[in-house]
Amino acid sequence: MPARLDVATRRDWIASSEGPRALDVRTANAFTTVHIPGSYNVPLDLLREHRDELSRHLVADIVLVCRSGARAGQAETLLAETARPDVHVLDGGLLAWQRAGAPVNNGSARWDLERQVRLVAGGLVLTGVLASVLVPNMKWLSAAIGGGLAMAALINSCVMGLLLSKLPYNRDASERW
């Protein structure tokens, strides 16, 4: 099997008796909102922390899933370090899966973390620009947010997203206490 799987190959493979184990590496919030039936939620941060243990316990082929394929690619790199030859990434992620009309389990609708980051970052930039009319140094708030977004793109990680994921809205009831 190739390291990248298209939706049709994934659907055929999962229907077979030797179907792979699907690991969804998105946040618990995103997974709760929508996921591929039969997949298991192992957020990327948790996978980073427990990759060796997880790799030892999984005996079947693994298909990594995220929203678009980027996070799953990072997870593939992490699991490759454990010398697993049977790790694959769903090409195009959950978005491609849904575009193909493949089945999904829908949960309670919540905003994606990425959308929340855009709202908070945009609101802070707008606040900084408008407030700088009265307090000129407030322009630096907008500059800091812009710099943070640029850094998040360069390192492919988002501190604001990490902080927002800790809010009660973004956590399941079992994670809140």
C-alpha positions, 0 to 999 in steps of 0.5 A: 500500500502507498503511504498516501491513500485516496478516498476510494482506496480507503473505502475499499480497504476499510470494507475488507476483513483486514481493514486498517485502524483509522487514527484521527489526529485532530483535537477532541473537539473537532473529532466530536463534531464530525469523524469517519465511522470506526476511527479513533481519536488520538490528538497529535499532541497525545500521539507525540507524547505516547507514540512509542507505546501506541506504536507497540500496541497497534497491530494492524495497518494505520491510516492517519486522518485529519481535516486536510492532511497536514496534521496527519503528515506530521503524525506520519513522520512521528510514527515513522520514527518508531520504524512502522512500515504500515502507516498511511495518510488519507490524502486530502483528509476528512474534507476529501472524504466528505467531498466524496460522499463517504459516511461520517458520524456527526456530533454537536456542531462547534466552530473549528479551532482554526475558525476560532483563531481567525475570529480572536486574531482578527478581533485583536488586530481590529481592536489594536488598529481602532484603539491606536487612534486614541492610544498610538502604542496600541498599534503594537498589539496588531503587530504582535498578533500579525507576528504570531500568525506569521510564526505559526505558519512558519513552524506549523503550530499555533500557540493561540490555537493551543490556548483556545483548545483549553477553553471549556467550550472546546473540551468534552465534559469528561475533560473539563474536570 
